[in-house]
Amino acid sequence: MPELCRFFGVVIKMFHDDHNPPHFHAFYGEDDAIFDIRHVSLLKGKLPPRVLGFVTEWAAMHQNELLDRWQCAQAGEALQGIDPLE
């Protein structure tokens, strides 16, 4: 699973040829979650509240890039990284 970004201990990844809806995976310590890209919302899993806020803010800022990476992943193409939250 290619890594797209890393910030504040959070690792953002996306699978190639994954199921719909367009989404990404966020990992933080022992916690992990799946986020819907189009609605910038939590689909499954859990993260600490503060981390959930960081990931949601980052995803909203980079929604178009995430959708682009989703299309690339579905086509089996290499995924470029996305700038971290600062």
N, CA, C and O atoms as a Maestro MAE file, in Angstrom:
{
 s_m_m2io_version
 :::
 2.0.0
}

f_m_ct {
 s_m_title
 :::
 protein
 m_atom[344] {
  # First column is atom index #
  i_m_mmod_type
  r_m_x_coord
  r_m_y_coord
  r_m_z_coord
  i_m_residue_number
  s_m_chain_name
  s_m_pdb_residue_name
  s_m_pdb_atom_name
  i_m_atomic_number
  :::
  1 25 0.855 -1.167 0.000 1 A "MET " " N  " 7
  2 3 0.000 0.000 0.000 1 A "MET " " CA " 6
  3 2 0.901 1.230 0.000 1 A "MET " " C  " 6
  4 15 1.607 1.472 0.979 1 A "MET " " O  " 8
  5 25 0.891 2.004 -1.071 2 A "PRO " " N  " 7
  6 3 1.751 3.184 -1.153 2 A "PRO " " CA " 6
  7 2 1.416 4.244 -0.101 2 A "PRO " " C  " 6
  8 15 0.251 4.507 0.196 2 A "PRO " " O  " 8
  9 25 2.464 4.837 0.447 3 A "GLU " " N  " 7
  10 3 2.312 5.926 1.410 3 A "GLU " " CA " 6
  11 2 2.211 7.245 0.650 3 A "GLU " " C  " 6
  12 15 3.058 7.556 -0.187 3 A "GLU " " O  " 8
  13 25 1.169 8.015 0.951 4 A "LEU " " N  " 7
  14 3 0.968 9.312 0.307 4 A "LEU " " CA " 6
  15 2 1.533 10.457 1.121 4 A "LEU " " C  " 6
  16 15 1.997 11.455 0.568 4 A "LEU " " O  " 8
  17 25 1.493 10.311 2.452 5 A "CYS " " N  " 7
  18 3 1.870 11.432 3.298 5 A "CYS " " CA " 6
  19 2 2.115 10.950 4.729 5 A "CYS " " C  " 6
  20 15 1.642 9.893 5.147 5 A "CYS " " O  " 8
  21 25 2.877 11.773 5.462 6 A "ARG " " N  " 7
  22 3 3.153 11.497 6.871 6 A "ARG " " CA " 6
  23 2 3.232 12.841 7.596 6 A "ARG " " C  " 6
  24 15 3.969 13.734 7.179 6 A "ARG " " O  " 8
  25 25 2.469 12.978 8.684 7 A "PHE " " N  " 7
  26 3 2.505 14.207 9.487 7 A "PHE " " CA " 6
  27 2 2.013 13.915 10.903 7 A "PHE " " C  " 6
  28 15 1.077 13.140 11.097 7 A "PHE " " O  " 8
  29 25 2.649 14.537 11.877 8 A "PHE " " N  " 7
  30 3 2.272 14.428 13.293 8 A "PHE " " CA " 6
  31 2 2.068 12.981 13.744 8 A "PHE " " C  " 6
  32 15 1.201 12.708 14.575 8 A "PHE " " O  " 8
  33 25 2.851 12.062 13.208 9 A "GLY " " N  " 7
  34 3 2.728 10.654 13.570 9 A "GLY " " CA " 6
  35 2 1.666 9.899 12.796 9 A "GLY " " C  " 6
  36 15 1.486 8.700 13.009 9 A "GLY " " O  " 8
  37 25 0.963 10.572 11.906 10 A "VAL " " N  " 7
  38 3 -0.083 9.957 11.083 10 A "VAL " " CA " 6
  39 2 0.533 9.526 9.755 10 A "VAL " " C  " 6
  40 15 1.315 10.267 9.158 10 A "VAL " " O  " 8
  41 25 0.180 8.334 9.300 11 A "VAL " " N  " 7
  42 3 0.618 7.849 7.995 11 A "VAL " " CA " 6
  43 2 -0.631 7.674 7.133 11 A "VAL " " C  " 6
  44 15 -1.582 7.001 7.529 11 A "VAL " " O  " 8
  45 25 -0.615 8.281 5.960 12 A "ILE " " N  " 7
  46 3 -1.734 8.211 5.020 12 A "ILE " " CA " 6
  47 2 -1.322 7.304 3.865 12 A "ILE " " C  " 6
  48 15 -0.276 7.502 3.245 12 A "ILE " " O  " 8
  49 25 -2.166 6.301 3.585 13 A "LYS " " N  " 7
  50 3 -1.872 5.345 2.513 13 A "LYS " " CA " 6
  51 2 -3.107 5.120 1.652 13 A "LYS " " C  " 6
  52 15 -4.231 5.436 2.041 13 A "LYS " " O  " 8
  53 25 -2.859 4.558 0.456 14 A "MET " " N  " 7
  54 3 -3.945 4.228 -0.456 14 A "MET " " CA " 6
  55 2 -3.580 2.938 -1.190 14 A "MET " " C  " 6
  56 15 -2.453 2.780 -1.660 14 A "MET " " O  " 8
  57 25 -4.530 2.027 -1.282 15 A "PHE " " N  " 7
  58 3 -4.326 0.774 -2.006 15 A "PHE " " CA " 6
  59 2 -4.522 0.985 -3.504 15 A "PHE " " C  " 6
  60 15 -5.299 1.842 -3.924 15 A "PHE " " O  " 8
  61 25 -3.810 0.195 -4.303 16 A "HIS " " N  " 7
  62 3 -4.081 0.145 -5.735 16 A "HIS " " CA " 6
  63 2 -5.310 -0.737 -5.954 16 A "HIS " " C  " 6
  64 15 -5.498 -1.732 -5.254 16 A "HIS " " O  " 8
  65 25 -6.138 -0.371 -6.922 17 A "ASP " " N  " 7
  66 3 -7.304 -1.155 -7.334 17 A "ASP " " CA " 6
  67 2 -8.197 -1.514 -6.148 17 A "ASP " " C  " 6
  68 15 -8.634 -2.659 -6.029 17 A "ASP " " O  " 8
  69 25 -8.472 -0.550 -5.272 18 A "ASP " " N  " 7
  70 3 -9.302 -0.766 -4.087 18 A "ASP " " CA " 6
  71 2 -10.774 -0.544 -4.440 18 A "ASP " " C  " 6
  72 15 -11.094 -0.017 -5.505 18 A "ASP " " O  " 8
  73 25 -11.661 -0.950 -3.537 19 A "HIS " " N  " 7
  74 3 -13.106 -0.843 -3.731 19 A "HIS " " CA " 6
  75 2 -13.586 0.605 -3.585 19 A "HIS " " C  " 6
  76 15 -12.920 1.429 -2.959 19 A "HIS " " O  " 8
  77 25 -14.743 0.899 -4.167 20 A "ASN " " N  " 7
  78 3 -15.383 2.210 -3.999 20 A "ASN " " CA " 6
  79 2 -16.080 2.269 -2.658 20 A "ASN " " C  " 6
  80 15 -16.364 1.216 -2.088 20 A "ASN " " O  " 8
  81 25 -16.369 3.432 -2.127 21 A "PRO " " N  " 7
  82 3 -16.141 4.758 -2.669 21 A "PRO " " CA " 6
  83 2 -14.670 5.151 -2.564 21 A "PRO " " C  " 6
  84 15 -13.912 4.517 -1.829 21 A "PRO " " O  " 8
  85 25 -14.261 6.181 -3.285 22 A "PRO " " N  " 7
  86 3 -12.875 6.646 -3.185 22 A "PRO " " CA " 6
  87 2 -12.526 6.957 -1.728 22 A "PRO " " C  " 6
  88 15 -13.238 7.700 -1.052 22 A "PRO " " O  " 8
  89 25 -11.429 6.383 -1.262 23 A "HIS " " N  " 7
  90 3 -11.059 6.544 0.141 23 A "HIS " " CA " 6
  91 2 -9.559 6.395 0.337 23 A "HIS " " C  " 6
  92 15 -8.833 5.973 -0.563 23 A "HIS " " O  " 8
  93 25 -9.109 6.754 1.544 24 A "PHE " " N  " 7
  94 3 -7.722 6.536 1.934 24 A "PHE " " CA " 6
  95 2 -7.703 5.990 3.352 24 A "PHE " " C  " 6
  96 15 -8.693 6.060 4.081 24 A "PHE " " O  " 8
  97 25 -6.562 5.449 3.720 25 A "HIS " " N  " 7
  98 3 -6.368 4.858 5.041 25 A "HIS " " CA " 6
  99 2 -5.435 5.748 5.851 25 A "HIS " " C  " 6
  100 15 -4.425 6.232 5.340 25 A "HIS " " O  " 8
  101 25 -5.780 5.960 7.112 26 A "ALA " " N  " 7
  102 3 -4.941 6.740 8.027 26 A "ALA " " CA " 6
  103 2 -4.546 5.845 9.195 26 A "ALA " " C  " 6
  104 15 -5.394 5.174 9.784 26 A "ALA " " O  " 8
  105 25 -3.265 5.837 9.527 27 A "PHE " " N  " 7
  106 3 -2.735 5.025 10.621 27 A "PHE " " CA " 6
  107 2 -2.062 5.938 11.638 27 A "PHE " " C  " 6
  108 15 -1.319 6.851 11.278 27 A "PHE " " O  " 8
  109 25 -2.334 5.676 12.908 28 A "TYR " " N  " 7
  110 3 -1.723 6.451 13.983 28 A "TYR " " CA " 6
  111 2 -1.527 5.500 15.158 28 A "TYR " " C  " 6
  112 15 -2.492 5.117 15.819 28 A "TYR " " O  " 8
  113 25 -0.282 5.121 15.416 29 A "GLY " " N  " 7
  114 3 -0.013 4.158 16.484 29 A "GLY " " CA " 6
  115 2 -0.770 2.865 16.233 29 A "GLY " " C  " 6
  116 15 -0.641 2.257 15.171 29 A "GLY " " O  " 8
  117 25 -1.559 2.449 17.212 30 A "GLU " " N  " 7
  118 3 -2.356 1.222 17.098 30 A "GLU " " CA " 6
  119 2 -3.700 1.463 16.412 30 A "GLU " " C  " 6
  120 15 -4.424 0.510 16.123 30 A "GLU " " O  " 8
  121 25 -4.037 2.710 16.154 31 A "ASP " " N  " 7
  122 3 -5.338 3.052 15.572 31 A "ASP " " CA " 6
  123 2 -5.244 3.204 14.059 31 A "ASP " " C  " 6
  124 15 -4.204 3.574 13.515 31 A "ASP " " O  " 8
  125 25 -6.356 2.908 13.399 32 A "ASP " " N  " 7
  126 3 -6.425 3.139 11.958 32 A "ASP " " CA " 6
  127 2 -7.861 3.454 11.574 32 A "ASP " " C  " 6
  128 15 -8.805 3.094 12.278 32 A "ASP " " O  " 8
  129 25 -8.005 4.127 10.453 33 A "ALA " " N  " 7
  130 3 -9.322 4.543 9.988 33 A "ALA " " CA " 6
  131 2 -9.317 4.673 8.471 33 A "ALA " " C  " 6
  132 15 -8.272 4.830 7.839 33 A "ALA " " O  " 8
  133 25 -10.513 4.602 7.914 34 A "ILE " " N  " 7
  134 3 -10.714 4.782 6.480 34 A "ILE " " CA " 6
  135 2 -11.585 6.019 6.290 34 A "ILE " " C  " 6
  136 15 -12.610 6.175 6.952 34 A "ILE " " O  " 8
  137 25 -11.164 6.900 5.374 35 A "PHE " " N  " 7
  138 3 -11.868 8.162 5.133 35 A "PHE " " CA " 6
  139 2 -12.386 8.237 3.707 35 A "PHE " " C  " 6
  140 15 -11.665 7.936 2.757 35 A "PHE " " O  " 8
  141 25 -13.637 8.640 3.566 36 A "ASP " " N  " 7
  142 3 -14.245 8.911 2.272 36 A "ASP " " CA " 6
  143 2 -13.648 10.218 1.742 36 A "ASP " " C  " 6
  144 15 -13.665 11.234 2.437 36 A "ASP " " O  " 8
  145 25 -13.128 10.193 0.532 37 A "ILE " " N  " 7
  146 3 -12.490 11.385 -0.032 37 A "ILE " " CA " 6
  147 2 -13.532 12.420 -0.456 37 A "ILE " " C  " 6
  148 15 -13.361 13.609 -0.186 37 A "ILE " " O  " 8
  149 25 -14.587 11.995 -1.102 38 A "ARG " " N  " 7
  150 3 -15.567 12.951 -1.638 38 A "ARG " " CA " 6
  151 2 -16.289 13.730 -0.546 38 A "ARG " " C  " 6
  152 15 -16.581 14.915 -0.708 38 A "ARG " " O  " 8
  153 25 -16.576 13.060 0.567 39 A "HIS " " N  " 7
  154 3 -17.302 13.711 1.662 39 A "HIS " " CA " 6
  155 2 -16.387 14.116 2.815 39 A "HIS " " C  " 6
  156 15 -16.844 14.694 3.801 39 A "HIS " " O  " 8
  157 25 -15.099 13.813 2.690 40 A "VAL " " N  " 7
  158 3 -14.117 14.085 3.744 40 A "VAL " " CA " 6
  159 2 -14.711 13.662 5.090 40 A "VAL " " C  " 6
  160 15 -14.851 14.462 6.015 40 A "VAL " " O  " 8
  161 25 -15.056 12.365 5.162 41 A "SER " " N  " 7
  162 3 -15.684 11.847 6.373 41 A "SER " " CA " 6
  163 2 -15.130 10.473 6.724 41 A "SER " " C  " 6
  164 15 -14.632 9.746 5.864 41 A "SER " " O  " 8
  165 25 -15.228 10.139 7.988 42 A "LEU " " N  " 7
  166 3 -14.784 8.848 8.495 42 A "LEU " " CA " 6
  167 2 -15.755 7.770 8.035 42 A "LEU " " C  " 6
  168 15 -16.960 7.881 8.260 42 A "LEU " " O  " 8
  169 25 -15.235 6.724 7.389 43 A "LEU " " N  " 7
  170 3 -16.063 5.603 6.960 43 A "LEU " " CA " 6
  171 2 -16.022 4.466 7.968 43 A "LEU " " C  " 6
  172 15 -17.036 3.825 8.244 43 A "LEU " " O  " 8
  173 25 -14.831 4.223 8.517 44 A "LYS " " N  " 7
  174 3 -14.650 3.052 9.372 44 A "LYS " " CA " 6
  175 2 -13.406 3.249 10.225 44 A "LYS " " C  " 6
  176 15 -12.453 3.903 9.801 44 A "LYS " " O  " 8
  177 25 -13.417 2.690 11.413 45 A "GLY " " N  " 7
  178 3 -12.252 2.732 12.275 45 A "GLY " " CA " 6
  179 2 -12.325 3.867 13.273 45 A "GLY " " C  " 6
  180 15 -13.368 4.490 13.470 45 A "GLY " " O  " 8
  181 25 -11.169 4.120 13.906 46 A "LYS " " N  " 7
  182 3 -11.136 5.190 14.899 46 A "LYS " " CA " 6
  183 2 -9.740 5.772 15.003 46 A "LYS " " C  " 6
  184 15 -8.737 5.102 14.757 46 A "LYS " " O  " 8
  185 25 -9.712 7.026 15.371 47 A "LEU " " N  " 7
  186 3 -8.484 7.756 15.664 47 A "LEU " " CA " 6
  187 2 -8.776 8.630 16.879 47 A "LEU " " C  " 6
  188 15 -9.932 8.982 17.114 47 A "LEU " " O  " 8
  189 25 -7.758 8.986 17.652 48 A "PRO " " N  " 7
  190 3 -7.989 9.936 18.745 48 A "PRO " " CA " 6
  191 2 -8.607 11.224 18.185 48 A "PRO " " C  " 6
  192 15 -8.300 11.613 17.059 48 A "PRO " " O  " 8
  193 25 -9.473 11.886 18.960 49 A "PRO " " N  " 7
  194 3 -10.171 13.081 18.459 49 A "PRO " " CA " 6
  195 2 -9.261 14.136 17.834 49 A "PRO " " C  " 6
  196 15 -9.582 14.672 16.773 49 A "PRO " " O  " 8
  197 25 -8.152 14.436 18.464 50 A "ARG " " N  " 7
  198 3 -7.251 15.459 17.912 50 A "ARG " " CA " 6
  199 2 -6.677 15.013 16.565 50 A "ARG " " C  " 6
  200 15 -6.589 15.809 15.631 50 A "ARG " " O  " 8
  201 25 -6.291 13.751 16.469 51 A "VAL " " N  " 7
  202 3 -5.743 13.206 15.224 51 A "VAL " " CA " 6
  203 2 -6.824 13.166 14.149 51 A "VAL " " C  " 6
  204 15 -6.551 13.464 12.986 51 A "VAL " " O  " 8
  205 25 -8.031 12.805 14.524 52 A "LEU " " N  " 7
  206 3 -9.154 12.819 13.590 52 A "LEU " " CA " 6
  207 2 -9.318 14.212 12.983 52 A "LEU " " C  " 6
  208 15 -9.561 14.349 11.784 52 A "LEU " " O  " 8
  209 25 -9.184 15.229 13.806 53 A "GLY " " N  " 7
  210 3 -9.261 16.605 13.317 53 A "GLY " " CA " 6
  211 2 -8.144 16.939 12.347 53 A "GLY " " C  " 6
  212 15 -8.377 17.580 11.322 53 A "GLY " " O  " 8
  213 25 -6.917 16.501 12.669 54 A "PHE " " N  " 7
  214 3 -5.781 16.748 11.774 54 A "PHE " " CA " 6
  215 2 -6.015 16.099 10.412 54 A "PHE " " C  " 6
  216 15 -5.813 16.726 9.372 54 A "PHE " " O  " 8
  217 25 -6.442 14.838 10.430 55 A "VAL " " N  " 7
  218 3 -6.628 14.103 9.176 55 A "VAL " " CA " 6
  219 2 -7.759 14.723 8.357 55 A "VAL " " C  " 6
  220 15 -7.642 14.862 7.139 55 A "VAL " " O  " 8
  221 25 -8.840 15.091 9.015 56 A "THR " " N  " 7
  222 3 -9.964 15.712 8.316 56 A "THR " " CA " 6
  223 2 -9.554 17.047 7.696 56 A "THR " " C  " 6
  224 15 -9.908 17.339 6.554 56 A "THR " " O  " 8
  225 25 -8.815 17.849 8.444 57 A "GLU " " N  " 7
  226 3 -8.334 19.136 7.922 57 A "GLU " " CA " 6
  227 2 -7.425 18.923 6.719 57 A "GLU " " C  " 6
  228 15 -7.567 19.601 5.701 57 A "GLU " " O  " 8
  229 25 -6.488 17.980 6.835 58 A "TRP " " N  " 7
  230 3 -5.557 17.686 5.745 58 A "TRP " " CA " 6
  231 2 -6.324 17.217 4.506 58 A "TRP " " C  " 6
  232 15 -6.052 17.672 3.394 58 A "TRP " " O  " 8
  233 25 -7.286 16.302 4.702 59 A "ALA " " N  " 7
  234 3 -8.043 15.761 3.568 59 A "ALA " " CA " 6
  235 2 -8.855 16.846 2.869 59 A "ALA " " C  " 6
  236 15 -8.953 16.851 1.642 59 A "ALA " " O  " 8
  237 25 -9.431 17.756 3.631 60 A "ALA " " N  " 7
  238 3 -10.199 18.851 3.023 60 A "ALA " " CA " 6
  239 2 -9.285 19.747 2.186 60 A "ALA " " C  " 6
  240 15 -9.671 20.205 1.110 60 A "ALA " " O  " 8
  241 25 -8.083 19.992 2.684 61 A "MET " " N  " 7
  242 3 -7.125 20.835 1.961 61 A "MET " " CA " 6
  243 2 -6.632 20.181 0.675 61 A "MET " " C  " 6
  244 15 -6.293 20.871 -0.287 61 A "MET " " O  " 8
  245 25 -6.591 18.858 0.659 62 A "HIS " " N  " 7
  246 3 -5.993 18.125 -0.464 62 A "HIS " " CA " 6
  247 2 -6.996 17.208 -1.171 62 A "HIS " " C  " 6
  248 15 -6.606 16.212 -1.782 62 A "HIS " " O  " 8
  249 25 -8.269 17.540 -1.089 63 A "GLN " " N  " 7
  250 3 -9.308 16.682 -1.647 63 A "GLN " " CA " 6
  251 2 -9.101 16.405 -3.138 63 A "GLN " " C  " 6
  252 15 -9.208 15.258 -3.572 63 A "GLN " " O  " 8
  253 25 -8.808 17.432 -3.917 64 A "ASN " " N  " 7
  254 3 -8.610 17.232 -5.358 64 A "ASN " " CA " 6
  255 2 -7.408 16.340 -5.639 64 A "ASN " " C  " 6
  256 15 -7.460 15.483 -6.522 64 A "ASN " " O  " 8
  257 25 -6.334 16.537 -4.896 65 A "GLU " " N  " 7
  258 3 -5.149 15.690 -5.066 65 A "GLU " " CA " 6
  259 2 -5.461 14.246 -4.687 65 A "GLU " " C  " 6
  260 15 -5.015 13.314 -5.357 65 A "GLU " " O  " 8
  261 25 -6.227 14.061 -3.614 66 A "LEU " " N  " 7
  262 3 -6.603 12.710 -3.195 66 A "LEU " " CA " 6
  263 2 -7.449 12.023 -4.260 66 A "LEU " " C  " 6
  264 15 -7.247 10.841 -4.541 66 A "LEU " " O  " 8
  265 25 -8.389 12.746 -4.852 67 A "LEU " " N  " 7
  266 3 -9.199 12.159 -5.923 67 A "LEU " " CA " 6
  267 2 -8.338 11.807 -7.134 67 A "LEU " " C  " 6
  268 15 -8.563 10.785 -7.782 67 A "LEU " " O  " 8
  269 25 -7.360 12.647 -7.437 68 A "ASP " " N  " 7
  270 3 -6.425 12.354 -8.524 68 A "ASP " " CA " 6
  271 2 -5.630 11.084 -8.217 68 A "ASP " " C  " 6
  272 15 -5.469 10.227 -9.086 68 A "ASP " " O  " 8
  273 25 -5.138 10.965 -6.996 69 A "ARG " " N  " 7
  274 3 -4.368 9.772 -6.612 69 A "ARG " " CA " 6
  275 2 -5.254 8.528 -6.660 69 A "ARG " " C  " 6
  276 15 -4.790 7.446 -7.021 69 A "ARG " " O  " 8
  277 25 -6.532 8.683 -6.296 70 A "TRP " " N  " 7
  278 3 -7.467 7.556 -6.356 70 A "TRP " " CA " 6
  279 2 -7.581 7.056 -7.801 70 A "TRP " " C  " 6
  280 15 -7.535 5.851 -8.050 70 A "TRP " " O  " 8
  281 25 -7.728 7.979 -8.743 71 A "GLN " " N  " 7
  282 3 -7.821 7.597 -10.155 71 A "GLN " " CA " 6
  283 2 -6.546 6.889 -10.607 71 A "GLN " " C  " 6
  284 15 -6.609 5.892 -11.327 71 A "GLN " " O  " 8
  285 25 -5.408 7.395 -10.191 72 A "CYS " " N  " 7
  286 3 -4.130 6.757 -10.532 72 A "CYS " " CA " 6
  287 2 -4.048 5.360 -9.929 72 A "CYS " " C  " 6
  288 15 -3.603 4.420 -10.587 72 A "CYS " " O  " 8
  289 25 -4.475 5.228 -8.684 73 A "ALA " " N  " 7
  290 3 -4.431 3.926 -8.013 73 A "ALA " " CA " 6
  291 2 -5.335 2.924 -8.724 73 A "ALA " " C  " 6
  292 15 -4.966 1.760 -8.882 73 A "ALA " " O  " 8
  293 25 -6.508 3.365 -9.150 74 A "GLN " " N  " 7
  294 3 -7.430 2.474 -9.855 74 A "GLN " " CA " 6
  295 2 -6.847 2.020 -11.191 74 A "GLN " " C  " 6
  296 15 -7.149 0.925 -11.666 74 A "GLN " " O  " 8
  297 25 -6.020 2.857 -11.789 75 A "ALA " " N  " 7
  298 3 -5.381 2.530 -13.071 75 A "ALA " " CA " 6
  299 2 -4.073 1.766 -12.878 75 A "ALA " " C  " 6
  300 15 -3.417 1.397 -13.853 75 A "ALA " " O  " 8
  301 25 -3.690 1.526 -11.615 76 A "GLY " " N  " 7
  302 3 -2.454 0.797 -11.337 76 A "GLY " " CA " 6
  303 2 -1.200 1.628 -11.517 76 A "GLY " " C  " 6
  304 15 -0.101 1.081 -11.612 76 A "GLY " " O  " 8
  305 25 -1.349 2.940 -11.564 77 A "GLU " " N  " 7
  306 3 -0.204 3.832 -11.759 77 A "GLU " " CA " 6
  307 2 0.486 4.145 -10.434 77 A "GLU " " C  " 6
  308 15 -0.084 3.964 -9.358 77 A "GLU " " O  " 8
  309 25 1.714 4.615 -10.538 78 A "ALA " " N  " 7
  310 3 2.460 5.031 -9.347 78 A "ALA " " CA " 6
  311 2 1.777 6.249 -8.727 78 A "ALA " " C  " 6
  312 15 1.243 7.104 -9.434 78 A "ALA " " O  " 8
  313 25 1.803 6.311 -7.404 79 A "LEU " " N  " 7
  314 3 1.162 7.412 -6.694 79 A "LEU " " CA " 6
  315 2 2.200 8.385 -6.168 79 A "LEU " " C  " 6
  316 15 3.142 7.988 -5.481 79 A "LEU " " O  " 8
  317 25 2.028 9.651 -6.488 80 A "GLN " " N  " 7
  318 3 2.913 10.694 -5.979 80 A "GLN " " CA " 6
  319 2 2.462 11.085 -4.579 80 A "GLN " " C  " 6
  320 15 1.283 10.977 -4.239 80 A "GLN " " O  " 8
  321 25 3.407 11.536 -3.781 81 A "GLY " " N  " 7
  322 3 3.095 11.986 -2.435 81 A "GLY " " CA " 6
  323 2 2.299 13.282 -2.447 81 A "GLY " " C  " 6
  324 15 2.201 13.970 -3.463 81 A "GLY " " O  " 8
  325 25 1.736 13.591 -1.288 82 A "ILE " " N  " 7
  326 3 0.971 14.819 -1.083 82 A "ILE " " CA " 6
  327 2 1.601 15.549 0.099 82 A "ILE " " C  " 6
  328 15 2.025 14.915 1.066 82 A "ILE " " O  " 8
  329 25 1.664 16.868 0.026 83 A "ASP " " N  " 7
  330 3 2.274 17.661 1.094 83 A "ASP " " CA " 6
  331 2 1.597 17.398 2.436 83 A "ASP " " C  " 6
  332 15 0.382 17.209 2.495 83 A "ASP " " O  " 8
  333 25 2.377 17.386 3.506 84 A "PRO " " N  " 7
  334 3 1.819 17.139 4.842 84 A "PRO " " CA " 6
  335 2 1.132 18.371 5.419 84 A "PRO " " C  " 6
  336 15 1.280 19.485 4.916 84 A "PRO " " O  " 8
  337 25 0.385 18.139 6.479 85 A "LEU " " N  " 7
  338 3 -0.187 19.225 7.265 85 A "LEU " " CA " 6
  339 2 0.936 19.823 8.089 85 A "LEU " " C  " 6
  340 15 1.737 19.087 8.666 85 A "LEU " " O  " 8
  341 25 1.010 21.135 8.155 86 A "GLU " " N  " 7
  342 3 2.086 21.785 8.914 86 A "GLU " " CA " 6
  343 2 1.522 22.614 10.040 86 A "GLU " " C  " 6
  344 15 2.277 23.234 10.788 86 A "GLU " " O  " 8
  :::
 }
 m_bond[343] {
  # First column is bond index #
  i_m_from
  i_m_to
  i_m_order
  :::
  1 1 2 1
  2 2 3 1
  3 3 4 2
  4 3 5 1
  5 5 6 1
  6 6 7 1
  7 7 8 2
  8 7 9 1
  9 9 10 1
  10 10 11 1
  11 11 12 2
  12 11 13 1
  13 13 14 1
  14 14 15 1
  15 15 16 2
  16 15 17 1
  17 17 18 1
  18 18 19 1
  19 19 20 2
  20 19 21 1
  21 21 22 1
  22 22 23 1
  23 23 24 2
  24 23 25 1
  25 25 26 1
  26 26 27 1
  27 27 28 2
  28 27 29 1
  29 29 30 1
  30 30 31 1
  31 31 32 2
  32 31 33 1
  33 33 34 1
  34 34 35 1
  35 35 36 2
  36 35 37 1
  37 37 38 1
  38 38 39 1
  39 39 40 2
  40 39 41 1
  41 41 42 1
  42 42 43 1
  43 43 44 2
  44 43 45 1
  45 45 46 1
  46 46 47 1
  47 47 48 2
  48 47 49 1
  49 49 50 1
  50 50 51 1
  51 51 52 2
  52 51 53 1
  53 53 54 1
  54 54 55 1
  55 55 56 2
  56 55 57 1
  57 57 58 1
  58 58 59 1
  59 59 60 2
  60 59 61 1
  61 61 62 1
  62 62 63 1
  63 63 64 2
  64 63 65 1
  65 65 66 1
  66 66 67 1
  67 67 68 2
  68 67 69 1
  69 69 70 1
  70 70 71 1
  71 71 72 2
  72 71 73 1
  73 73 74 1
  74 74 75 1
  75 75 76 2
  76 75 77 1
  77 77 78 1
  78 78 79 1
  79 79 80 2
  80 79 81 1
  81 81 82 1
  82 82 83 1
  83 83 84 2
  84 83 85 1
  85 85 86 1
  86 86 87 1
  87 87 88 2
  88 87 89 1
  89 89 90 1
  90 90 91 1
  91 91 92 2
  92 91 93 1
  93 93 94 1
  94 94 95 1
  95 95 96 2
  96 95 97 1
  97 97 98 1
  98 98 99 1
  99 99 100 2
  100 99 101 1
  101 101 102 1
  102 102 103 1
  103 103 104 2
  104 103 105 1
  105 105 106 1
  106 106 107 1
  107 107 108 2
  108 107 109 1
  109 109 110 1
  110 110 111 1
  111 111 112 2
  112 111 113 1
  113 113 114 1
  114 114 115 1
  115 115 116 2
  116 115 117 1
  117 117 118 1
  118 118 119 1
  119 119 120 2
  120 119 121 1
  121 121 122 1
  122 122 123 1
  123 123 124 2
  124 123 125 1
  125 125 126 1
  126 126 127 1
  127 127 128 2
  128 127 129 1
  129 129 130 1
  130 130 131 1
  131 131 132 2
  132 131 133 1
  133 133 134 1
  134 134 135 1
  135 135 136 2
  136 135 137 1
  137 137 138 1
  138 138 139 1
  139 139 140 2
  140 139 141 1
  141 141 142 1
  142 142 143 1
  143 143 144 2
  144 143 145 1
  145 145 146 1
  146 146 147 1
  147 147 148 2
  148 147 149 1
  149 149 150 1
  150 150 151 1
  151 151 152 2
  152 151 153 1
  153 153 154 1
  154 154 155 1
  155 155 156 2
  156 155 157 1
  157 157 158 1
  158 158 159 1
  159 159 160 2
  160 159 161 1
  161 161 162 1
  162 162 163 1
  163 163 164 2
  164 163 165 1
  165 165 166 1
  166 166 167 1
  167 167 168 2
  168 167 169 1
  169 169 170 1
  170 170 171 1
  171 171 172 2
  172 171 173 1
  173 173 174 1
  174 174 175 1
  175 175 176 2
  176 175 177 1
  177 177 178 1
  178 178 179 1
  179 179 180 2
  180 179 181 1
  181 181 182 1
  182 182 183 1
  183 183 184 2
  184 183 185 1
  185 185 186 1
  186 186 187 1
  187 187 188 2
  188 187 189 1
  189 189 190 1
  190 190 191 1
  191 191 192 2
  192 191 193 1
  193 193 194 1
  194 194 195 1
  195 195 196 2
  196 195 197 1
  197 197 198 1
  198 198 199 1
  199 199 200 2
  200 199 201 1
  201 201 202 1
  202 202 203 1
  203 203 204 2
  204 203 205 1
  205 205 206 1
  206 206 207 1
  207 207 208 2
  208 207 209 1
  209 209 210 1
  210 210 211 1
  211 211 212 2
  212 211 213 1
  213 213 214 1
  214 214 215 1
  215 215 216 2
  216 215 217 1
  217 217 218 1
  218 218 219 1
  219 219 220 2
  220 219 221 1
  221 221 222 1
  222 222 223 1
  223 223 224 2
  224 223 225 1
  225 225 226 1
  226 226 227 1
  227 227 228 2
  228 227 229 1
  229 229 230 1
  230 230 231 1
  231 231 232 2
  232 231 233 1
  233 233 234 1
  234 234 235 1
  235 235 236 2
  236 235 237 1
  237 237 238 1
  238 238 239 1
  239 239 240 2
  240 239 241 1
  241 241 242 1
  242 242 243 1
  243 243 244 2
  244 243 245 1
  245 245 246 1
  246 246 247 1
  247 247 248 2
  248 247 249 1
  249 249 250 1
  250 250 251 1
  251 251 252 2
  252 251 253 1
  253 253 254 1
  254 254 255 1
  255 255 256 2
  256 255 257 1
  257 257 258 1
  258 258 259 1
  259 259 260 2
  260 259 261 1
  261 261 262 1
  262 262 263 1
  263 263 264 2
  264 263 265 1
  265 265 266 1
  266 266 267 1
  267 267 268 2
  268 267 269 1
  269 269 270 1
  270 270 271 1
  271 271 272 2
  272 271 273 1
  273 273 274 1
  274 274 275 1
  275 275 276 2
  276 275 277 1
  277 277 278 1
  278 278 279 1
  279 279 280 2
  280 279 281 1
  281 281 282 1
  282 282 283 1
  283 283 284 2
  284 283 285 1
  285 285 286 1
  286 286 287 1
  287 287 288 2
  288 287 289 1
  289 289 290 1
  290 290 291 1
  291 291 292 2
  292 291 293 1
  293 293 294 1
  294 294 295 1
  295 295 296 2
  296 295 297 1
  297 297 298 1
  298 298 299 1
  299 299 300 2
  300 299 301 1
  301 301 302 1
  302 302 303 1
  303 303 304 2
  304 303 305 1
  305 305 306 1
  306 306 307 1
  307 307 308 2
  308 307 309 1
  309 309 310 1
  310 310 311 1
  311 311 312 2
  312 311 313 1
  313 313 314 1
  314 314 315 1
  315 315 316 2
  316 315 317 1
  317 317 318 1
  318 318 319 1
  319 319 320 2
  320 319 321 1
  321 321 322 1
  322 322 323 1
  323 323 324 2
  324 323 325 1
  325 325 326 1
  326 326 327 1
  327 327 328 2
  328 327 329 1
  329 329 330 1
  330 330 331 1
  331 331 332 2
  332 331 333 1
  333 333 334 1
  334 334 335 1
  335 335 336 2
  336 335 337 1
  337 337 338 1
  338 338 339 1
  339 339 340 2
  340 339 341 1
  341 341 342 1
  342 342 343 1
  343 343 344 2
  :::
 }
}
